[in-house]
Amino acid sequence: MSRFYLTTAIDYSNGDPHLGHAIEKIGADAIARYRRACGDDVHFLIGMDEHGQKVQQEAEKQGAEPAEWVDRIAEAFLDVWRRLGLSNDDFIRTSEPRHHRGVTALMERIAGNGDFRRAKYEGHYCAGCEAFKKDDELADGRCPLHPGREIEWTEEDNWFFRLSDYRDTLLERLRNDPDSVRPATRRNEITRLLESGLDDISASRSRIRWGVPFPGDEGHTVYVWFDALSNYITAIGYPDGEAFGKFWPADLHIIGKDITRFHCVYWPAMLLAAGVEPAKSVWGHGFIKIGGAKLSKSAGTELGLVELIERHGPDALRYFLLREVPWDGDRDYPSTEAFIEQFDRRYTTDLANDLGNLLNRVVSMVARYRGGDVPPPQGGALAEGALAEKAALALGEYRAAMEGYLLHRGLAAAFDVVRAANGFVDETKPWALAKAEREDGADADALDGVLSQLIGALGAVAAMLAPFTPAKAAELWGTLGGDGSPPTFERLEPSVAGLRAVRPGGVLFPRP
């Protein structure tokens, strides 16, 4: 059994969860569930980034202490993740003692390597990014990512990290291991950044009280990005925890494409300075856009996350987001209304009509023509016949897409089987075969072969959908006569071959 450590960016505690947070977590959950179905020992981490200037300011605005504020925000996020059925193994909060301990140890090791120096900083600071900005990173004097925020001119004595010393090492690592930053568009961006040279960066703040004290200088707190990035190791017990020894280096960090610099440059340099091997790979996913702009808090409020979950159920939202939004790019909707219309259309067409109606037709025919008993497969679960061949081919395409983290293509492959099965029903006309068998004494093998292929194809679809729509995939599998969750990929064929009797039940995806 291989171990697989998967993380997402931890969400900032300055407001309630919205759709932009959700797509990253849902995608990571699908990858985690897929890896488990392949037999891996998976550890899946999400969490909250609870320190820094932005949180301190938001708490003051709300008339609350920072600790009280982040407790409320963390519970709001946890409630949504429970609703969406995330299978994370841990939820780290940077206000936890285990995190403070690990951050302190990491900073002490970097200091022991001589990679901190004291210097004065003068320049622009974007509290939205929690990042210092050069003039050429601003547009009309504002941060392009947070144009509604005033840029602050900041002057303070900080501890600086000697990031520039790691430029050549990072560039060589990226060239020797292209998969360490994916997809290719993100890798090319980081390559250009490294080739242009690196400046040293602040590792502390002297005016922010809400954070981890900087070791050896209690008048400073650890700069929030040094603090936040460390969660990936503090959550598994850095520096001496058993889980750290088992799971590090992480196999995959999943992040938004706007924070690749921090994860692909700052973070590996920090780890190298502390004598720790960097993570194996970072994946920078794209965004949902509304009218050409990244989903904002205001647009996110219009697309209320809880309301979207309740509209068609959590699995329907999981399916829609991962089918619609390319995992290696963006998806732009003209308006929030267009987003809702497309959600409704996908639900009705893909889920209720194509899949739900197919399941109902197949199970009804097995019940009507074979008393509910599933005809045994001829030559193996997915071995013979036109539909069986299509299902096997699509399963291979699915596996390749999932191994490459192209989740939208994985779902497309699953629905290739659904469409093929619907066409197969229309072509083979099982009702005509049943009539010929009943009235003309035709050989039962023809109808048995059709029905067993349809059951086998739907069983494969249940397995392929399980990482994406876990509750509905289990319901689909149960309707086919399976027990528990759909089978793992190592035992898919024998499990499908073992189906004995269908269990007609409710409607898988009720039409609105």
C-alpha positions as CSV (number, residue, x, y, z in Angstrom):
1,M,0.0,0.0,0.0
2,S,1.4,3.4,-1.0
3,R,0.9,6.4,1.2
4,F,-0.6,9.6,-0.3
5,Y,-0.5,12.9,1.5
6,L,-2.8,15.5,0.0
7,T,-3.5,19.1,1.2
8,T,-5.4,22.1,0.1
9,A,-4.7,25.8,0.8
10,I,-6.0,26.7,4.2
11,D,-8.8,29.3,4.0
12,Y,-8.4,32.7,5.4
13,S,-10.6,33.6,8.4
14,N,-11.9,37.0,7.2
15,G,-15.4,35.9,6.1
16,D,-17.8,33.0,5.5
17,P,-17.1,30.2,3.0
18,H,-18.1,30.8,-0.6
19,L,-18.0,28.9,-3.9
20,G,-14.4,29.7,-4.6
21,H,-13.4,27.9,-1.4
22,A,-15.7,25.0,-2.2
23,I,-14.4,24.0,-5.7
24,E,-10.9,23.5,-4.4
25,K,-12.0,21.4,-1.4
26,I,-14.4,19.3,-3.6
27,G,-11.7,18.7,-6.2
28,A,-9.2,17.6,-3.5
29,D,-11.8,15.4,-1.9
30,A,-12.4,13.7,-5.3
31,I,-8.7,13.0,-5.6
32,A,-8.4,11.7,-2.1
33,R,-11.4,9.3,-2.6
34,Y,-9.9,8.2,-5.9
35,R,-6.5,7.4,-4.3
36,R,-8.3,5.4,-1.6
37,A,-10.2,3.5,-4.3
38,C,-6.8,2.6,-5.8
39,G,-5.7,1.2,-2.5
40,D,-3.5,4.0,-1.2
41,D,-3.1,5.0,2.5
42,V,-4.4,8.6,2.1
43,H,-4.1,11.5,4.5
44,F,-6.2,14.5,3.4
45,L,-5.7,17.8,5.2
46,I,-7.7,21.0,5.0
47,G,-7.9,23.9,7.5
48,M,-8.1,27.5,8.5
49,D,-5.5,30.3,8.3
50,E,-6.3,32.4,11.4
51,H,-3.5,34.9,11.9
52,G,-2.3,38.1,10.3
53,Q,-3.3,41.7,9.7
54,K,-6.5,41.0,7.7
55,V,-8.0,38.8,10.4
56,Q,-7.0,41.2,13.2
57,Q,-8.7,44.1,11.2
58,E,-11.8,42.1,10.5
59,A,-12.2,41.1,14.1
60,E,-11.9,44.7,15.2
61,K,-14.4,45.7,12.6
62,Q,-16.9,43.1,14.0
63,G,-16.2,44.3,17.6
64,A,-14.7,40.9,18.6
65,E,-11.4,39.6,19.8
66,P,-9.5,37.7,17.1
67,A,-9.8,34.4,18.9
68,E,-13.5,34.7,19.2
69,W,-13.9,35.7,15.6
70,V,-11.9,32.8,14.2
71,D,-13.8,30.3,16.3
72,R,-17.0,31.5,14.6
73,I,-15.5,31.5,11.1
74,A,-14.0,28.0,11.6
75,E,-17.4,26.6,12.6
76,A,-19.1,28.1,9.6
77,F,-16.5,26.4,7.3
78,L,-16.8,23.1,9.1
79,D,-20.5,23.2,8.7
80,V,-20.3,23.6,5.0
81,W,-17.6,20.9,4.6
82,R,-19.8,18.5,6.5
83,R,-22.8,19.4,4.2
84,L,-20.6,18.7,1.1
85,G,-19.4,15.3,2.5
86,L,-15.7,16.0,2.5
87,S,-13.6,13.0,3.6
88,N,-10.7,15.0,5.1
89,D,-8.7,13.2,7.8
90,D,-7.7,16.4,9.6
91,F,-8.7,20.1,10.0
92,I,-5.8,22.3,11.1
93,R,-6.3,25.7,12.6
94,T,-3.2,27.9,12.8
95,S,-4.3,29.1,16.3
96,E,-3.8,25.6,17.7
97,P,-0.9,24.9,20.1
98,R,0.3,22.0,17.8
99,H,0.7,24.6,15.0
100,H,2.5,27.1,17.2
101,R,4.9,24.5,18.3
102,G,5.8,23.4,14.8
103,V,6.1,26.9,13.4
104,T,8.5,27.8,16.2
105,A,10.6,24.8,15.5
106,L,10.7,25.5,11.8
107,M,11.7,29.2,12.3
108,E,14.4,28.2,14.8
109,R,15.9,25.7,12.4
110,I,15.9,28.4,9.6
111,A,17.5,30.8,12.0
112,G,20.1,28.2,13.0
113,N,21.0,28.0,9.3
114,G,21.8,31.7,9.3
115,D,18.9,32.5,6.8
116,F,17.3,35.4,8.7
117,R,18.7,38.9,8.8
118,R,17.3,42.1,10.4
119,A,16.5,45.0,8.0
120,K,14.1,47.9,7.5
121,Y,11.2,47.5,5.1
122,E,9.6,50.4,3.2
123,G,7.0,49.7,0.7
124,H,3.4,48.8,-0.2
125,Y,1.4,46.2,1.6
126,C,-1.8,44.5,0.4
127,A,-3.7,43.2,3.4
128,G,-6.0,41.3,1.1
129,C,-3.0,39.2,-0.1
130,E,-1.1,39.6,3.1
131,A,1.8,40.4,0.9
132,F,4.3,43.2,0.2
133,K,4.0,44.6,-3.3
134,K,6.4,46.2,-5.7
135,D,5.3,49.1,-7.8
136,D,5.2,47.0,-11.0
137,E,2.8,44.6,-9.2
138,L,0.2,47.4,-8.8
139,A,-2.4,48.7,-11.3
140,D,-3.4,52.3,-10.8
141,G,-1.9,52.1,-7.3
142,R,-4.0,49.1,-6.3
143,C,-3.5,45.4,-6.1
144,P,-5.1,43.8,-9.2
145,L,-6.4,40.9,-7.0
146,H,-8.0,43.2,-4.4
147,P,-8.8,46.5,-6.3
148,G,-11.4,47.5,-3.6
149,R,-8.7,47.7,-0.9
150,E,-6.5,50.6,-0.2
151,I,-2.8,49.7,-0.5
152,E,-0.9,50.6,2.7
153,W,2.5,52.2,2.7
154,T,4.4,50.3,5.4
155,E,7.7,51.2,7.2
156,E,8.9,48.8,9.8
157,D,11.9,46.8,11.0
158,N,11.5,43.1,10.1
159,W,13.4,39.9,10.0
160,F,14.1,39.0,6.4
161,F,14.5,35.5,4.9
162,R,17.4,35.1,2.5
163,L,15.2,33.8,-0.3
164,S,17.6,35.1,-3.0
165,D,20.1,32.4,-1.9
166,Y,17.8,29.6,-3.0
167,R,17.0,30.9,-6.5
168,D,19.4,28.6,-8.4
169,T,18.5,25.6,-6.3
170,L,14.8,26.1,-6.9
171,L,15.3,26.6,-10.6
172,E,17.4,23.5,-11.0
173,R,14.8,21.5,-9.1
174,L,12.0,22.7,-11.3
175,R,14.0,21.9,-14.5
176,N,14.9,18.4,-13.2
177,D,11.4,17.7,-12.0
178,P,8.8,19.4,-14.2
179,D,5.9,17.7,-12.4
180,S,6.8,19.5,-9.2
181,V,4.7,22.4,-10.4
182,R,1.6,21.7,-12.5
183,P,-0.2,22.3,-14.8
184,A,2.3,23.5,-17.4
185,T,1.0,27.0,-17.4
186,R,1.8,27.4,-13.7
187,R,5.2,25.8,-14.2
188,N,6.1,28.2,-16.9
189,E,5.1,31.2,-14.7
190,I,7.2,30.0,-11.8
191,T,10.2,29.3,-14.2
192,R,10.0,32.9,-15.5
193,L,9.8,34.2,-12.0
194,L,12.9,32.3,-10.9
195,E,14.8,33.3,-14.0
196,S,14.1,37.0,-13.3
197,G,15.7,36.7,-9.9
198,L,14.4,36.7,-6.3
199,D,14.5,39.3,-3.6
200,D,14.7,38.5,0.1
201,I,11.3,38.6,1.9
202,S,10.0,39.6,5.3
203,A,9.6,36.7,7.7
204,S,8.2,38.8,10.6
205,R,5.8,41.7,11.3
206,S,6.4,44.2,14.1
207,R,2.9,45.8,14.3
208,I,0.7,42.7,14.2
209,R,-0.1,41.2,17.6
210,W,-2.3,38.3,16.4
211,G,0.1,35.5,15.4
212,V,2.9,33.2,16.4
213,P,5.7,35.1,18.3
214,F,8.9,35.2,16.3
215,P,11.5,33.0,18.1
216,G,14.1,35.2,19.8
217,D,12.2,38.5,19.2
218,E,9.0,38.6,21.1
219,G,8.2,42.1,19.7
220,H,7.6,40.5,16.3
221,T,5.2,37.9,15.1
222,V,5.9,35.4,12.3
223,Y,4.8,36.8,8.9
224,V,1.5,35.2,8.1
225,W,2.7,33.4,5.0
226,F,5.5,31.7,6.9
227,D,3.0,30.9,9.5
228,A,0.3,29.6,7.1
229,L,2.5,27.6,4.8
230,S,3.9,25.7,7.8
231,N,0.5,24.0,8.4
232,Y,1.3,21.3,6.0
233,I,3.9,19.9,8.3
234,T,2.6,21.1,11.7
235,A,-0.6,19.2,11.1
236,I,1.3,15.9,10.9
237,G,3.5,16.6,13.9
238,Y,6.6,18.4,12.7
239,P,9.3,18.2,13.8
240,D,9.2,14.8,15.5
241,G,5.7,13.3,15.1
242,E,5.2,9.8,13.8
243,A,2.8,11.0,11.1
244,F,5.4,13.5,9.9
245,G,7.9,10.7,9.4
246,K,5.2,8.6,7.6
247,F,3.6,11.1,5.3
248,W,6.1,13.8,4.5
249,P,7.0,14.9,1.9
250,A,3.5,15.6,0.7
251,D,2.5,14.1,-2.6
252,L,0.3,17.0,-3.6
253,H,-0.5,20.5,-2.6
254,I,-3.7,21.8,-4.3
255,I,-3.9,25.6,-4.4
256,G,-5.4,28.4,-6.4
257,K,-3.3,29.7,-9.2
258,D,-3.0,33.1,-7.5
259,I,-0.8,31.8,-4.7
260,T,1.7,29.7,-6.7
261,R,4.6,32.1,-5.8
262,F,4.1,31.4,-2.1
263,H,3.8,27.6,-2.6
264,C,6.3,27.0,-5.4
265,V,9.0,29.5,-4.3
266,Y,8.7,30.6,-0.7
267,W,7.6,27.3,0.7
268,P,10.3,25.0,-0.8
269,A,13.0,27.5,0.1
270,M,11.8,27.6,3.7
271,L,11.9,23.9,3.9
272,L,15.3,23.6,2.3
273,A,16.6,26.2,4.8
274,A,15.3,24.0,7.6
275,G,16.8,20.9,6.2
276,V,13.4,19.4,5.1
277,E,12.6,17.9,1.7
278,P,10.0,20.0,-0.2
279,A,6.7,18.6,-1.3
280,K,6.6,16.4,-4.4
281,S,4.1,18.4,-6.4
282,V,2.0,21.6,-6.4
283,W,-1.2,21.9,-8.5
284,G,-2.5,25.4,-9.2
285,H,-6.1,25.2,-10.3
286,G,-8.1,27.9,-12.0
287,F,-11.1,29.9,-11.0
288,I,-14.8,30.3,-11.5
289,K,-15.3,33.7,-13.1
290,I,-18.3,35.8,-13.4
291,G,-18.3,38.3,-16.2
292,G,-14.6,37.8,-16.8
293,A,-13.7,38.5,-13.1
294,K,-12.5,36.1,-10.5
295,L,-15.4,35.1,-8.2
296,S,-15.5,37.9,-5.5
297,K,-17.0,38.0,-2.1
298,S,-19.9,40.0,-3.4
299,A,-20.6,37.5,-6.3
300,G,-20.0,34.7,-3.9
301,T,-22.7,36.0,-1.7
302,E,-25.1,36.1,-4.6
303,L,-24.1,32.5,-5.3
304,G,-24.8,31.5,-1.7
305,L,-23.0,28.2,-1.0
306,V,-25.6,26.7,1.4
307,E,-28.4,27.7,-1.0
308,L,-26.5,26.0,-3.9
309,I,-26.1,22.8,-1.8
310,E,-29.8,22.8,-1.0
311,R,-30.9,23.5,-4.6
312,H,-30.2,20.0,-5.9
313,G,-28.3,18.4,-3.1
314,P,-24.6,18.2,-2.3
315,D,-23.6,15.6,-4.8
316,A,-25.3,17.5,-7.6
317,L,-23.2,20.6,-6.8
318,R,-20.0,18.5,-6.5
319,Y,-20.7,17.0,-9.9
320,F,-21.6,20.3,-11.5
321,L,-18.5,22.2,-10.3
322,L,-16.0,19.4,-11.3
323,R,-17.7,18.7,-14.6
324,E,-18.0,22.4,-15.6
325,V,-14.7,23.9,-14.4
326,P,-11.6,22.6,-16.0
327,W,-9.2,21.5,-13.2
328,D,-6.3,23.0,-15.2
329,G,-8.1,26.3,-16.2
330,D,-10.9,28.8,-15.6
331,R,-14.6,28.7,-16.3
332,D,-16.3,32.0,-17.0
333,Y,-20.0,32.7,-16.7
334,P,-21.6,35.9,-18.1
335,S,-23.5,36.4,-14.8
336,T,-24.6,34.7,-11.6
337,E,-27.9,34.0,-13.3
338,A,-26.1,32.2,-16.1
339,F,-24.3,30.1,-13.5
340,I,-27.6,29.0,-11.9
341,E,-29.2,28.3,-15.3
342,Q,-26.3,26.0,-16.3
343,F,-26.4,24.3,-12.9
344,D,-30.1,23.5,-13.4
345,R,-29.5,22.4,-17.0
346,R,-26.7,20.0,-16.0
347,Y,-28.8,18.6,-13.2
348,T,-31.8,17.9,-15.4
349,T,-29.9,16.7,-18.5
350,D,-26.9,14.8,-17.1
351,L,-28.1,13.6,-13.8
352,A,-31.9,13.3,-13.8
353,N,-32.4,12.4,-17.5
354,D,-29.2,10.6,-18.8
355,L,-28.1,8.8,-15.6
356,G,-31.2,8.6,-13.5
357,N,-33.5,7.6,-16.3
358,L,-31.0,5.0,-17.5
359,L,-30.8,3.4,-14.1
360,N,-34.6,3.3,-13.8
361,R,-35.0,1.7,-17.2
362,V,-32.3,-0.9,-16.7
363,V,-33.5,-2.0,-13.2
364,S,-37.1,-2.0,-14.3
365,M,-36.3,-4.3,-17.2
366,V,-34.3,-6.7,-15.0
367,A,-37.2,-6.8,-12.6
368,R,-39.8,-7.3,-15.4
369,Y,-37.9,-9.7,-17.6
370,R,-35.8,-11.6,-15.0
371,G,-37.7,-11.3,-11.8
372,G,-35.0,-8.9,-10.5
373,D,-32.2,-11.5,-10.9
374,V,-29.1,-10.0,-12.7
375,P,-28.1,-12.3,-15.6
376,P,-24.5,-13.5,-15.1
377,P,-22.0,-11.8,-17.4
378,Q,-20.9,-13.7,-20.4
379,G,-17.1,-14.1,-20.3
380,G,-16.5,-11.8,-17.4
381,A,-17.9,-8.7,-15.8
382,L,-16.8,-6.2,-18.5
383,A,-15.4,-8.6,-21.1
384,E,-17.8,-9.1,-24.0
385,G,-20.1,-7.1,-26.1
386,A,-20.1,-3.6,-27.7
387,L,-21.2,-1.8,-24.5
388,A,-18.8,-3.8,-22.4
389,E,-15.9,-2.8,-24.7
390,K,-17.0,0.9,-24.5
391,A,-17.1,0.7,-20.7
392,A,-13.6,-0.8,-20.5
393,L,-12.2,1.8,-22.9
394,A,-13.8,4.7,-20.9
395,L,-12.6,3.2,-17.6
396,G,-9.0,3.4,-19.0
397,E,-9.6,7.0,-20.1
398,Y,-11.0,7.8,-16.7
399,R,-8.0,6.3,-14.9
400,A,-5.6,8.3,-17.1
401,A,-7.5,11.5,-16.4
402,M,-7.6,11.0,-12.7
403,E,-3.9,10.1,-12.5
404,G,-3.2,13.4,-14.3
405,Y,-5.6,15.3,-12.0
406,L,-7.8,16.3,-14.9
407,L,-11.0,15.8,-13.0
408,H,-13.4,17.2,-15.6
409,R,-12.1,14.7,-18.1
410,G,-12.6,11.9,-15.6
411,L,-16.2,12.8,-15.2
412,A,-16.6,13.2,-19.0
413,A,-15.3,9.6,-19.4
414,A,-17.9,8.3,-16.8
415,F,-20.7,10.0,-18.7
416,D,-19.4,8.6,-22.0
417,V,-20.5,5.3,-20.6
418,V,-23.9,6.7,-19.6
419,R,-24.5,8.0,-23.1
420,A,-23.2,4.8,-24.6
421,A,-25.5,2.7,-22.4
422,N,-28.6,4.8,-23.3
423,G,-27.7,4.4,-27.0
424,F,-27.2,0.6,-26.4
425,V,-30.7,0.3,-24.9
426,D,-32.2,2.1,-28.0
427,E,-30.2,-0.1,-30.4
428,T,-30.7,-3.5,-28.8
429,K,-34.4,-2.9,-27.8
430,P,-34.5,-5.3,-24.8
431,W,-38.3,-5.1,-24.8
432,A,-38.3,-6.6,-28.3
433,L,-35.9,-9.3,-27.3
434,A,-38.2,-10.1,-24.3
435,K,-41.2,-10.3,-26.5
436,A,-39.4,-12.6,-29.0
437,E,-38.3,-14.8,-26.1
438,R,-41.8,-14.9,-24.7
439,E,-43.8,-15.3,-27.9
440,D,-41.4,-17.0,-30.3
441,G,-39.3,-19.0,-27.9
442,A,-36.2,-17.1,-28.9
443,D,-32.9,-17.9,-27.1
444,A,-32.7,-16.2,-23.7
445,D,-28.9,-15.6,-24.1
446,A,-29.5,-12.5,-26.3
447,L,-31.5,-10.6,-23.6
448,D,-29.3,-11.9,-20.8
449,G,-26.2,-10.5,-22.7
450,V,-27.8,-7.1,-23.1
451,L,-29.0,-6.8,-19.5
452,S,-25.7,-8.0,-18.0
453,Q,-23.8,-5.5,-20.1
454,L,-26.1,-2.7,-18.9
455,I,-25.7,-3.7,-15.3
456,G,-21.9,-4.0,-15.7
457,A,-21.7,-0.6,-17.4
458,L,-23.7,1.0,-14.6
459,G,-21.5,-0.7,-12.0
460,A,-18.5,0.8,-13.7
461,V,-20.2,4.2,-13.7
462,A,-20.9,3.9,-9.9
463,A,-17.2,3.2,-9.3
464,M,-16.1,6.1,-11.5
465,L,-18.6,8.5,-9.9
466,A,-17.8,7.5,-6.3
467,P,-15.0,10.1,-5.8
468,F,-17.2,12.8,-7.2
469,T,-20.8,12.0,-5.9
470,P,-20.1,9.6,-3.1
471,A,-23.6,9.4,-1.6
472,K,-25.4,9.0,-5.0
473,A,-22.8,6.6,-6.3
474,A,-23.5,4.4,-3.2
475,E,-27.2,4.7,-3.9
476,L,-26.7,3.7,-7.5
477,W,-24.5,0.7,-6.5
478,G,-27.2,-0.4,-4.0
479,T,-29.9,-0.2,-6.6
480,L,-27.8,-2.5,-8.8
481,G,-27.7,-5.0,-5.9
482,G,-24.3,-4.1,-4.5
483,D,-23.6,-3.7,-0.8
484,G,-21.9,-0.7,0.8
485,S,-19.9,1.7,-1.3
486,P,-19.0,1.0,-4.9
487,P,-16.0,-1.3,-5.4
488,T,-12.5,-0.1,-5.5
489,F,-10.8,-0.3,-8.9
490,E,-8.6,-3.3,-7.8
491,R,-11.8,-5.4,-7.4
492,L,-14.2,-3.7,-9.8
493,E,-14.7,-6.6,-12.2
494,P,-15.3,-9.4,-9.7
495,S,-17.6,-7.1,-7.7
496,V,-19.7,-6.3,-10.7
497,A,-19.7,-10.0,-11.7
498,G,-21.0,-10.7,-8.1
499,L,-24.1,-8.6,-8.5
500,R,-27.1,-11.0,-8.0
501,A,-30.4,-9.1,-7.7
502,V,-31.4,-5.5,-8.3
503,R,-33.1,-3.5,-5.6
504,P,-35.5,-1.0,-7.2
505,G,-36.0,2.0,-5.0
506,G,-36.5,5.7,-5.2
507,V,-35.5,8.1,-7.9
508,L,-31.7,8.7,-8.0
509,F,-32.0,12.4,-9.1
510,P,-35.6,13.6,-8.8
511,R,-36.5,16.1,-11.5
512,P,-37.1,19.6,-10.1
